[in-house]
Amino acid sequence: MFASLIRRNTRRYGGHLVHLGVIVIFIGMAGGAFNQSAEQELGRGQSMYIGGYRLECENYSRASNLNYDTDNALLNIYRGSHKIAQLVPERRFYVASQQPATIVANRSTLRDDLYVVFAGKEPDTQRPIIKVFLNPLVAWIWIGAAMILGGTAIVLAPLVHKSLRINSYQLRRSLYH
């Protein structure tokens, strides 16, 4: 029933969805005013805090294979006293091309996105330097974009009542002629 209502006036309801999507994108962009970042050297068992999160370094290691050398940190993420995730940010150095690369670990929710970067090692202690970014409402930007695409698809869909009118006209014409 709801789908048939929308199909009767696709321009109206699709347009409403597009406009609502634009509003949702602006709400997501407003979250950018509350972005936070922190950087800290972390040893085993040490913690850092950002927003309502606590990041605790469980371990850090160095490994090599044929393609690249890697440094990574194993971080437990807590919200309050509850462990909610385990992230592994990584820094690679590709031997053949002599190029470094950073592998960002992230956790995305409707509330916020947590990005964790292995920024390097402290030269004296060889402990990892962890950089953390907390960006609220990022997911709402993507939801708004999906709403705009969905609304555009609805607007471009053919109208039901016009196609029914054409078919009934053709039916009457064929019956009487």
N, C-alpha and C positions, 0 to 999 in steps of 0.2 A: 504494500500500500504506500509506504513512504517513498519507495523507488519510483512508483508510477506518478506520484505527486511531483517529484523532481523532474521526471522525464516530460511532464506536460509543460514545464516552463524552465528549460535548462539554463537560459540566459540569466534569469532572475536568481535562481538558487546557486548556480555556479559562480555568479558574480558575488553573491554574499559570502561564499566560501573563500574566494580569492581575497576579498577585503578582510575577512577574519584572519586569514593566513598572514596578511601584511601586519595586522595588529600583533599577532603572536610573535612574529619576527622582531618587531620593535620591543616587545617585552623581553625577549631573549637578549637583544642588544643592550637593553638597560642594565642587565646583569653585569655587563662589562665594567660598570662603575665600581663594582665590589670585588674586582680581581685582586688576588693576593699572590705574593711570591716570597720564597725564603730560600736561603742557601746555607748549608752547614756541612762541616766535616763530621762524618759519623764512623765510629768504631763499633765493634761487635757489642751488642747490648745497649748502645746509646740510642737516644730518641730525639726527634725534633717535632715541633708542633706547627700546624698551620690551620687556620679556621677551627673547626671542631675535630680535626684529625690529629692522630699521633702516629708518626712513622718511626718504627723501631728497626734498626739494622740487626738482622739475625746473623748474617754472614756476608763476606765479600771474597771474591776469588779472581784469579787470573788463569787463563787457559790459552792454549795455542792449538791450531790445526793447520792443515795445508794451505787454506785460503786466508785466514786472518788470525790475529792475536786479539783476545778479548779480556776486558775487565768488566765485572758486573757486581751488583750488590743485591742481596736477597732482603727485601724489606717487608715487614708485616705492617699492615695498615689497620689502625684501630679507630673506632668512633666511640667515645666514652671508654668503656671497659670491654667492648665487644670487638673481636677481630673480624673485619669485614672483607679483607682481601690480602693477597700476597703479590707484590709487584717485583719485577726484576729489570731495572734499567741497566743498559749495557753500553759500553763504548768499545768499538771495534777499530782495528787498524789492519787494513787489507795490504798484504805483503806485496803482491804483484804490482798494484797501482800506486803503492805508497800513499794511500788516502785513508784518513780517519772517517769514521761514521758513528753517529750517536743513535742508539735504538731507545726511543722514549717508551716508558711504561705508562699506561694510562688506565684510569677507571672512570667510566662515564655513567651518570645517572641523570634522571630528570632534574634533580636538584643542582648538581654541579659536576664539573669535570676536574679530575686530579691528574696532573701530568708530572711525572717524576723523571729527571734527567741525571745520568751519571756524568757529571761535568769534568771529572778528572781525578787525579790523586794528589794529596798533599805531599810535596817532595820529601819532607822530613820524616813523616810518620807512615807514609804509604797508605793512609786511610782514604776511602773514597770521599769526594766532595759531591754532595747531593743537592740538586737544585729542584725546587718544587713550585708548581704553579697551580693555584686553585681558581678556576673560572666558573662562576655560577651561571646557571640558566642557558648553557650552550646548546643543550638538546632541543630547547624550544625554538631556536633558529631553524634547525632541521625539520622540526614538526611543522613550523609555519611554511617552509619551502614545500613540504609535501602537500600541505593544504592548498597552496597556490597551484601546484601541478594538478591536484585532484579537481579543483574548481575549474581550471582551464579545460580539463578533459570533459567535465560535465557540460561546460558552455559549448564545446565543439560537438557534442553528441547531437544526433538528429532529434527533432521534436516528434513525440508520439502522435499527438492529435493531428498534425499536418499529414503524416503518412497514413493515418486512418481515414482522413477525409478524402485523400486521393484514391485510396483503395475502394471506399464506398461509392465514390463518384464513378469510378471505372466499372464497378459492379452494377450500378443502376443503369449506366449507359449500355452495358452489354446485355442486360435483361430486356431493355425496351427497344433495342435495335436489332 
